[in-house]
Amino acid sequence: MLSIAVIGGGAAGMTAALAAASRGAAVSVFERQARVGRKLAVTGNGRCNLTNLHASPEHYHGEEPGFPAPALRRLDAAGTLEHFRRLGLLTVTEPDGRVYPLSDTAGSVVDVLRYALEGEGVRVLTGCEVKRVRRENGGFRILTDAESHSADRVVVACGGLAGERFGGTGLGYRLLEDLGHRCTPLRQGLVQLRSSSPCCRSLKGVRADALARVFRGDELLAEAAGEVQFTEYGLSGPVIFELSRAALSVPGTLVSLDLVRDLKEEELRDLLLERSRRTPFLPPEDVFVGTVQNRLGRVLARWAGLELKKPLSELTGPEAARLARAAKSFDFPVTGDMGMPNAQVTVGGVRTSGFDPETLESRLCPGLYACGEVLDVDGDCGGYNLQWAWSSGFLAGSSAAEKEHA
Ligand SMILES: Cc1cc2nc3c(=O)[nH]c(=O)nc-3n(C[C@H](O)[C@H](O)[C@H](O)COP(=O)(O)OP(=O)(O)OC[C@H]3O[C@@H](n4cnc5c(N)ncnc54)[C@H](O)[C@@H]3O)c2cc1C
């Protein structure tokens, strides 16, 4: 019986193991943490955005833009949902194509995968960090601190550096480099942004629905709409993750938030003037009551330079216009990001030119396969990175089990 060692029990590794085992191979998963799927269990803020119905190669980045296509064809988003349904996981799809488990709990995704591994007879070795992989007699020797195992094929699914607390390490890069592969430069992707705006601190914890635009000078680099979270250091939330690539692509960018995207600037100005007439007794800093969250409204009023001592009834047309402009262009100069430990994904990885995109087998070391984040493929925000983990894991695991014996 063909023996396959899968190194890494994350999203890609578990999928590779299931694909190989269902094709009759004897599969062992080596996982350095105490349990499999630790990172998966915290994805999507604990909800796990497990795929996106719009997953296609255009949503992925790396040195070779076409590289993910064959894997995504072999297991696309619809196929992934069908696969999970067979494992017993029900899902819901949001209007933008993001898919979550119906239970709204990432743990459910980990559970169905764990039980499926057990059902397929996969041997799972937890607390077992692989230190080296050596070629030996046409197969491989896998060395951990305490033991040595042999396998006919090896699938490296060690993930990347992002999300250190949940298992992000550079170990997979090292294992593959020892076998002759090379890495591109690595940096953090899908990450929270730091800003020099003095408003951040006072807005800590506030969330808002906004249209966020990234500018360098007058040039619009990218835009996206959805939830923004204000933090002590800057900006976070799904929209910010999505825009972080553009915001960090060049120095001196600015994130400008339109907090009232359904109204034109003049409409908002008129609404604020109307408010000043109807409720002249309100403190002026409450001028935004009913339009944006109260704390956000007060910070915005100050940021727009509203005269706080005079009564709201004395709000002038130009002042209302200035407030409206502030709400439509609430600006945050970008000064950096929160670094790899807080990022969702690694940009860069093991060079894909060393692997056959049709099988994910190494071109340098036959019988060796790689999948998931360890490769130089990263996706946009919105379920695309997990889709890459499922698709590439499935392709690597099934190719490893299907390939004829040498
Ligand atoms: C906080 C957070 C939230 C995220 N949310 C989403 C989301 O909602 N949707 C989405 O699409 N993507 C999300 N991502 C990204 C997504 O989780 C990753 O892209 C995906 O998990 C990568 O899968 P992987 O199997 O390649 O790596 P991982 O899931 O990181 O798994 C790799 C495994 O290998 C193990 N390992 C490493 N080296 C060794 C070794 N030498 N020996 C043994 N074991 C080893 C690690 O412990 C780990 O368990 C999120 C990431 C983070 C950090």
The ligand as a Tripos MOL2 file, in Angstrom:
@<TRIPOS>MOLECULE
LIG
   53    58     1     0     0
SMALL
NO_CHARGES

@<TRIPOS>ATOM
      1 C1         -6.9070   35.2060   12.1520 C.3       1 LIG1
      2 C2         -7.0500   34.6450   10.7570 C.ar      1 LIG1
      3 C3         -8.2930   34.6390   10.1630 C.ar      1 LIG1
      4 C4         -8.4480   34.1390    8.8630 C.ar      1 LIG1
      5 N1         -9.7030   34.1140    8.3070 N.ar      1 LIG1
      6 C5         -9.8620   33.5890    7.0510 C.ar      1 LIG1
      7 C6        -11.1650   33.4520    6.4930 C.ar      1 LIG1
      8 O1        -12.1890   33.7050    7.1320 O.2       1 LIG1
      9 N2        -11.2590   32.9860    5.2040 N.ar      1 LIG1
     10 C7        -10.1470   32.6250    4.4730 C.ar      1 LIG1
     11 O2        -10.2870   32.2160    3.3240 O.2       1 LIG1
     12 N3         -8.9070   32.6960    5.0140 N.ar      1 LIG1
     13 C8         -8.7400   33.1410    6.2860 C.ar      1 LIG1
     14 N4         -7.4890   33.1780    6.8380 N.ar      1 LIG1
     15 C9         -6.3550   32.6110    6.0600 C.3       1 LIG1
     16 C10        -6.3860   31.0760    6.1390 C.3       1 LIG1
     17 O3         -6.6280   30.6840    7.4710 O.3       1 LIG1
     18 C11        -5.0720   30.4570    5.6530 C.3       1 LIG1
     19 O4         -4.7650   30.9400    4.3640 O.3       1 LIG1
     20 C12        -5.1750   28.9330    5.6430 C.3       1 LIG1
     21 O5         -5.4340   28.4400    6.9370 O.3       1 LIG1
     22 C13        -3.9000   28.2920    5.1020 C.3       1 LIG1
     23 O6         -4.0480   26.8900    5.1890 O.3       1 LIG1
     24 P1         -2.7700   25.9590    5.2890 P.3       1 LIG1
     25 O7         -3.2870   24.5870    5.5560 O.co2     1 LIG1
     26 O8         -1.8770   26.1900    4.1360 O.co2     1 LIG1
     27 O9         -1.9740   26.4740    6.5750 O.3       1 LIG1
     28 P2         -2.4100   26.4070    8.1270 P.3       1 LIG1
     29 O10        -3.8680   26.4490    8.2620 O.co2     1 LIG1
     30 O11        -1.5760   27.4480    8.7970 O.co2     1 LIG1
     31 O12        -1.9130   24.9550    8.6010 O.3       1 LIG1
     32 C14        -0.5560   24.6070    8.6270 C.3       1 LIG1
     33 C15        -0.3650   23.6070    9.7480 C.3       1 LIG1
     34 O13         0.9350   23.0600    9.6680 O.3       1 LIG1
     35 C16         1.4580   22.9080   10.9690 C.3       1 LIG1
     36 N5          2.9250   22.8310   10.8210 N.ar      1 LIG1
     37 C17         3.7480   23.8130   10.3780 C.ar      1 LIG1
     38 N6          5.0170   23.3590   10.3250 N.ar      1 LIG1
     39 C18         4.9880   22.0630   10.7550 C.ar      1 LIG1
     40 C19         5.9950   21.0510   10.9390 C.ar      1 LIG1
     41 N7          7.2750   21.2920   10.6570 N.pl3     1 LIG1
     42 N8          5.6250   19.8430   11.4190 N.ar      1 LIG1
     43 C20         4.3200   19.5700   11.7110 C.ar      1 LIG1
     44 N9          3.3190   20.5050   11.5680 N.ar      1 LIG1
     45 C21         3.6640   21.7260   11.0710 C.ar      1 LIG1
     46 C22         0.9370   24.1320   11.7010 C.3       1 LIG1
     47 O14         0.9340   23.9510   13.0900 O.3       1 LIG1
     48 C23        -0.4710   24.2720   11.1000 C.3       1 LIG1
     49 O15        -1.4370   23.5830   11.8710 O.3       1 LIG1
     50 C24        -7.3160   33.6570    8.1390 C.ar      1 LIG1
     51 C25        -6.0660   33.6520    8.7570 C.ar      1 LIG1
     52 C26        -5.9230   34.1350   10.0560 C.ar      1 LIG1
     53 C27        -4.5600   34.1130   10.7030 C.3       1 LIG1
@<TRIPOS>BOND
     1     1     2 1
     2     2     3 ar
     3     2    52 ar
     4     3     4 ar
     5     4     5 ar
     6     4    50 ar
     7     5     6 ar
     8     6     7 ar
     9     6    13 1
    10     7     8 2
    11     7     9 ar
    12     9    10 ar
    13    10    11 2
    14    10    12 ar
    15    12    13 ar
    16    13    14 ar
    17    14    15 1
    18    14    50 ar
    19    15    16 1
    20    16    17 1
    21    16    18 1
    22    18    19 1
    23    18    20 1
    24    20    21 1
    25    20    22 1
    26    22    23 1
    27    23    24 1
    28    24    25 2
    29    24    26 1
    30    24    27 1
    31    27    28 1
    32    28    29 2
    33    28    30 1
    34    28    31 1
    35    31    32 1
    36    32    33 1
    37    33    34 1
    38    33    48 1
    39    34    35 1
    40    35    36 1
    41    35    46 1
    42    36    37 ar
    43    36    45 ar
    44    37    38 ar
    45    38    39 ar
    46    39    40 ar
    47    39    45 ar
    48    40    41 1
    49    40    42 ar
    50    42    43 ar
    51    43    44 ar
    52    44    45 ar
    53    46    47 1
    54    46    48 1
    55    48    49 1
    56    50    51 ar
    57    51    52 ar
    58    52    53 1
@<TRIPOS>SUBSTRUCTURE
     1 LIG1         1 GROUP 0 **** ****
